Protein backbone atom coordinates (compact mmCIF):
# COMPACT_ATOMS: atom_id res chain seq x y z
CA UNK A 1 0.00 0.00 0.00
CA UNK A 2 1.30 3.46 -0.91
CA UNK A 3 1.45 6.15 1.78
CA UNK A 4 -0.31 9.35 0.67
CA UNK A 5 0.41 12.96 1.62
CA UNK A 6 -2.94 13.04 3.44
CA UNK A 7 -1.97 9.98 5.45
CA UNK A 8 1.35 11.60 6.41
CA UNK A 9 -0.45 14.79 7.48
CA UNK A 10 -2.95 12.82 9.58
CA UNK A 11 -0.08 11.02 11.39
CA UNK A 12 1.75 14.32 12.00
CA UNK A 13 -1.29 15.99 13.58
CA UNK A 14 -2.39 12.99 15.67
CA UNK A 15 -1.68 13.47 19.37
CA UNK A 16 0.41 11.00 21.32
CA UNK A 17 -2.11 11.24 24.17
CA UNK A 18 -4.92 9.99 21.90
CA UNK A 19 -2.98 6.85 20.92
CA UNK A 20 -1.11 6.02 24.14
CA UNK A 21 -4.14 4.55 26.01
CA UNK A 22 -4.69 2.19 23.07
CA UNK A 23 -1.07 1.03 23.31
CA UNK A 24 -1.52 0.34 27.04
CA UNK A 25 -4.80 -1.54 26.50
CA UNK A 26 -3.34 -3.60 23.65
CA UNK A 27 -0.30 -4.81 25.59
CA UNK A 28 -2.10 -5.36 28.91
CA UNK A 29 -4.88 -7.33 27.21
CA UNK A 30 -2.18 -9.71 25.98
CA UNK A 31 -0.54 -10.11 29.40
CA UNK A 32 2.28 -7.59 29.02
CA UNK A 33 2.81 -4.61 31.33
CA UNK A 34 2.77 -0.84 31.07
CA UNK A 35 6.39 -0.92 32.31
CA UNK A 36 7.37 -3.12 29.34
CA UNK A 37 5.57 -0.69 27.02
CA UNK A 38 7.54 2.19 28.54
CA UNK A 39 10.78 0.22 28.11
CA UNK A 40 10.02 -0.24 24.39
CA UNK A 41 9.10 3.43 23.92
CA UNK A 42 12.23 4.54 25.76
CA UNK A 43 14.41 2.25 23.63
CA UNK A 44 12.99 3.81 20.44
CA UNK A 45 12.76 7.47 21.49
CA UNK A 46 14.93 7.99 24.57
CA UNK A 47 11.89 9.30 26.52
CA UNK A 48 11.52 8.22 30.15
CA UNK A 49 8.19 7.94 31.96
CA UNK A 50 8.23 11.60 33.10
CA UNK A 51 8.80 12.82 29.54
CA UNK A 52 5.99 10.60 28.24
CA UNK A 53 3.66 12.07 30.86
CA UNK A 54 4.67 15.56 29.75
CA UNK A 55 3.77 14.74 26.12
CA UNK A 56 0.42 13.34 27.26
CA UNK A 57 -0.41 16.38 29.41
CA UNK A 58 0.63 18.81 26.67
CA UNK A 59 -1.30 16.87 24.03
CA UNK A 60 1.80 16.83 21.82
CA UNK A 61 1.38 15.77 18.22
CA UNK A 62 3.37 12.89 16.78
CA UNK A 63 5.25 15.54 14.81
CA UNK A 64 6.46 17.18 18.05
CA UNK A 65 6.94 13.81 19.76
CA UNK A 66 9.32 12.52 17.09
CA UNK A 67 11.04 15.89 16.54
CA UNK A 68 12.14 15.77 20.18
CA UNK A 69 13.02 12.06 20.12
CA UNK A 70 16.56 10.76 19.88
CA UNK A 71 15.75 7.76 17.73
CA UNK A 72 17.66 4.62 18.63
CA UNK A 73 20.46 4.06 16.10
CA UNK A 74 19.13 0.52 15.55
CA UNK A 75 15.59 1.67 14.71
CA UNK A 76 16.35 1.01 11.04
CA UNK A 77 16.37 -2.70 11.94
CA UNK A 78 12.59 -2.54 12.51
CA UNK A 79 11.11 -4.03 9.37
CA UNK A 80 7.92 -5.69 8.26
CA UNK A 81 4.31 -4.79 7.66
CA UNK A 82 2.18 -2.81 10.10
CA UNK A 83 -1.29 -1.39 9.39
CA UNK A 84 -0.95 -2.57 5.79
CA UNK A 85 2.29 -0.65 5.16
CA UNK A 86 5.77 -2.12 4.69
CA UNK A 87 7.85 -0.01 7.07
CA UNK A 88 11.04 -0.02 5.03
CA UNK A 89 9.12 1.34 1.99
CA UNK A 90 7.71 4.41 3.78
CA UNK A 91 9.45 7.53 2.41
CA UNK A 92 8.16 10.05 4.95
CA UNK A 93 10.43 9.87 8.01
CA UNK A 94 7.75 10.92 10.52
CA UNK A 95 5.28 8.32 9.26
CA UNK A 96 8.03 5.68 9.27
CA UNK A 97 8.94 6.56 12.88
CA UNK A 98 5.29 6.34 13.96
CA UNK A 99 5.07 2.92 12.29
CA UNK A 100 8.27 1.86 14.08
CA UNK A 101 6.46 2.56 17.34
CA UNK A 102 3.32 0.73 16.18
CA UNK A 103 5.41 -2.28 15.15
CA UNK A 104 7.22 -2.45 18.51
CA UNK A 105 3.93 -2.23 20.42
CA UNK A 106 2.48 -4.94 18.19
CA UNK A 107 5.47 -7.23 18.79
CA UNK A 108 5.20 -6.66 22.54
CA UNK A 109 1.50 -7.52 22.48
CA UNK A 110 2.19 -10.66 20.44
CA UNK A 111 4.50 -11.96 23.13
CA UNK A 112 7.82 -11.48 21.36
CA UNK A 113 10.81 -11.61 23.71
CA UNK A 114 12.05 -8.21 24.85
CA UNK A 115 15.62 -8.88 23.64
CA UNK A 116 14.21 -9.45 20.13
CA UNK A 117 12.04 -6.32 20.24
CA UNK A 118 14.97 -4.15 21.37
CA UNK A 119 17.02 -4.79 18.28
CA UNK A 120 20.78 -4.86 18.29
CA UNK A 121 23.19 -4.84 15.35
CA UNK A 122 24.59 -8.25 14.58
C-alpha positions as CSV (number, residue, x, y, z in Angstrom):
1,X,0.0,0.0,0.0
2,X,1.3,3.5,-0.9
3,X,1.5,6.1,1.8
4,X,-0.3,9.4,0.7
5,X,0.4,13.0,1.6
6,X,-2.9,13.0,3.4
7,X,-2.0,10.0,5.4
8,X,1.4,11.6,6.4
9,X,-0.4,14.8,7.5
10,X,-2.9,12.8,9.6
11,X,-0.1,11.0,11.4
12,X,1.8,14.3,12.0
13,X,-1.3,16.0,13.6
14,X,-2.4,13.0,15.7
15,X,-1.7,13.5,19.4
16,X,0.4,11.0,21.3
17,X,-2.1,11.2,24.2
18,X,-4.9,10.0,21.9
19,X,-3.0,6.9,20.9
20,X,-1.1,6.0,24.1
21,X,-4.1,4.5,26.0
22,X,-4.7,2.2,23.1
23,X,-1.1,1.0,23.3
24,X,-1.5,0.3,27.0
25,X,-4.8,-1.5,26.5
26,X,-3.3,-3.6,23.7
27,X,-0.3,-4.8,25.6
28,X,-2.1,-5.4,28.9
29,X,-4.9,-7.3,27.2
30,X,-2.2,-9.7,26.0
31,X,-0.5,-10.1,29.4
32,X,2.3,-7.6,29.0
33,X,2.8,-4.6,31.3
34,X,2.8,-0.8,31.1
35,X,6.4,-0.9,32.3
36,X,7.4,-3.1,29.3
37,X,5.6,-0.7,27.0
38,X,7.5,2.2,28.5
39,X,10.8,0.2,28.1
40,X,10.0,-0.2,24.4
41,X,9.1,3.4,23.9
42,X,12.2,4.5,25.8
43,X,14.4,2.2,23.6
44,X,13.0,3.8,20.4
45,X,12.8,7.5,21.5
46,X,14.9,8.0,24.6
47,X,11.9,9.3,26.5
48,X,11.5,8.2,30.2
49,X,8.2,7.9,32.0
50,X,8.2,11.6,33.1
51,X,8.8,12.8,29.5
52,X,6.0,10.6,28.2
53,X,3.7,12.1,30.9
54,X,4.7,15.6,29.8
55,X,3.8,14.7,26.1
56,X,0.4,13.3,27.3
57,X,-0.4,16.4,29.4
58,X,0.6,18.8,26.7
59,X,-1.3,16.9,24.0
60,X,1.8,16.8,21.8
61,X,1.4,15.8,18.2
62,X,3.4,12.9,16.8
63,X,5.3,15.5,14.8
64,X,6.5,17.2,18.0
65,X,6.9,13.8,19.8
66,X,9.3,12.5,17.1
67,X,11.0,15.9,16.5
68,X,12.1,15.8,20.2
69,X,13.0,12.1,20.1
70,X,16.6,10.8,19.9
71,X,15.8,7.8,17.7
72,X,17.7,4.6,18.6
73,X,20.5,4.1,16.1
74,X,19.1,0.5,15.6
75,X,15.6,1.7,14.7
76,X,16.4,1.0,11.0
77,X,16.4,-2.7,11.9
78,X,12.6,-2.5,12.5
79,X,11.1,-4.0,9.4
80,X,7.9,-5.7,8.3
81,X,4.3,-4.8,7.7
82,X,2.2,-2.8,10.1
83,X,-1.3,-1.4,9.4
84,X,-0.9,-2.6,5.8
85,X,2.3,-0.7,5.2
86,X,5.8,-2.1,4.7
87,X,7.8,0.0,7.1
88,X,11.0,0.0,5.0
89,X,9.1,1.3,2.0
90,X,7.7,4.4,3.8
91,X,9.4,7.5,2.4
92,X,8.2,10.1,5.0
93,X,10.4,9.9,8.0
94,X,7.8,10.9,10.5
95,X,5.3,8.3,9.3
96,X,8.0,5.7,9.3
97,X,8.9,6.6,12.9
98,X,5.3,6.3,14.0
99,X,5.1,2.9,12.3
100,X,8.3,1.9,14.1
101,X,6.5,2.6,17.3
102,X,3.3,0.7,16.2
103,X,5.4,-2.3,15.1
104,X,7.2,-2.4,18.5
105,X,3.9,-2.2,20.4
106,X,2.5,-4.9,18.2
107,X,5.5,-7.2,18.8
108,X,5.2,-6.7,22.5
109,X,1.5,-7.5,22.5
110,X,2.2,-10.7,20.4
111,X,4.5,-12.0,23.1
112,X,7.8,-11.5,21.4
113,X,10.8,-11.6,23.7
114,X,12.1,-8.2,24.8
115,X,15.6,-8.9,23.6
116,X,14.2,-9.4,20.1
117,X,12.0,-6.3,20.2
118,X,15.0,-4.1,21.4
119,X,17.0,-4.8,18.3
120,X,20.8,-4.9,18.3
121,X,23.2,-4.8,15.3
122,X,24.6,-8.2,14.6
